[in-house]
Amino acid sequence: MQHKRFNTMTCPIARGLDRVGEWWSILILRDAYNGMTRFDEFQKNLGIAPGMLARRLNTLVEGGLMEKRRYSEKPPRDEYLLTPAGRDFRPVLLAMMAWGNRHFTPDGIRVQVVEAATGVPADPVLVDRRTGRILAEPDYIVRRETQA
């Protein structure tokens, strides 16, 4: 089934979804952050059909979030590595994790962000890099530029 493309829309959320807007892609990125790079690692961890995994990896490579690098010539084998754009997706994953932990963990939190040195759980929030302030209303709003 062919999905609608969002790459020509002006909304940055739509354009981002055009690159990662399929749940397998987001889970592949999650696994890449956890150190997985090889097709068989992704397939085993996700339980995803090989054809679907190949399509999702190709989409992530074409979208600039991962790069494909040959690690064996005989037999030909590739690994998939995060690009700078792919690494920049990490805060989105952490925000999704925090949101999921807050709203969808009836059996308790099993995965969370913790401070490396102390093990104390973190409470991920989005902040303004310039001021360090939390991006919360009413102090911060989304402004849409109007076309002249």
N, C-alpha and C positions, 0 to 999 in steps of 0.2 A: 504494500500500500504506500503510495506516494504522499508525503506530508507537505503541507504548505511551507514555503520558504519565507523567512523573515529577514533575510539579509539586505533587502532594499528599504526596509522600514527605518524611520529616523530614530525610533526609540532604542536606547542602548540595551534595555532588558530584552526586547525582541531580537536584536542582533546577537546578543549573548546566547539566547535560547536557540538561535539558528545553529550555534556551534555545539551546545551541550544539552539541548532540550529533550533528550531522551534518557530515560532512567538508567539504561545500561551504560551510557556514556559517563554519567555522573559516578556510577559505581566503579567503572574502570579507572576514572581519575582518582577516586578514593584509594583504590588498590595500588595505583602508581605512587601515591604519597606514602603508602605503607611499604614501598620498596619493590613492588612487583614490576617486572619489565618484559617478561616473556609470555608469548601467546598461551602456552600450556599452563602457566601460573594463573593468568587471568581466568582461563576456562575452568580450571579445577576449583578455584576459589568461588567463582560466581555460578558455576553450573549452567553456563550459557552455551547454546548451540554454536558450533564452530563457524558456521556461515554468518550468524548474527554478530559474533565477536569480530570476525574479519571486517564486516561492514562498519561496525562502530569504531574500530581502531582506524580504519581508513578515513572515516569522517573526522575523527579527532586529529589525524595527521593533516588532512586537507584544510581543516579549520585552524591549524597553527597551534594547537594545544599540546600535541605530542609530535615527536620526530621518530622516524623509523631508521634503525641503524643495523646493518648486517654484522652479525657476530660469528657466523660460520658459513663457509662457502660450500662445503660438502658434508652433509646436505645443506642447502641454503636455509639459513635461519636468521630471523631478525628479532631485535628487541625494540621496545617502545619506551622512549624517554620523554619526560615532561620538558616542554620548552619554557621560556620565561612567561609566556602567556598562560601556559598550563599551570605553572607554579603560582601565578597570581590568582588562580581560582581557589587556592587553599582557604582564604577567609570565608568564601561562600560555603565551602564544605563544613568549616567549623561552626558557622552560623546555623547551617541546617542541622548539624549534630545537636547544638544547644537547643534549638527549637524543638527537635524531635524528643530530646530528653525532657524538656519542660512539659510537653503535651501528649506524648505517645509512648510512655514507658510504664504500663500497668504492672509489669513484673519487676520493676526497678531498673535503675541506670546501670548499664553494663559497659559502656564506652563513654569516656568523657575526656575533656582537656584538663590536664593537671599541670601544676608548676613542676618542672623537672627536678629541681633541688629538694623540694619539700613534699611533693605528692599532693599538695592541697588543691582541690578542684578549683578551676577557673570558671568565671561567668563571662563567656565571650559576648562582647558588644561591639558595635561599629563606632569608631571614634574618628574625629577629624585629625588627620596626621599633623596639621599645622598647630592646632590649639590643644589637642589631647582631650577635648570635650566630647561627650557622648552625643551622637547625632540623633537627638530626640526632639519631637515637637514640644512646644511651639518654637523653640530656639532655632531649629533647622527645618526647612521645608524644601520640597522639590519644586524647582522653577523650570518651566518650559519656555524655551526661547520662541518667540513668534517670528515668523518669516516676514521679511520686509517686501 
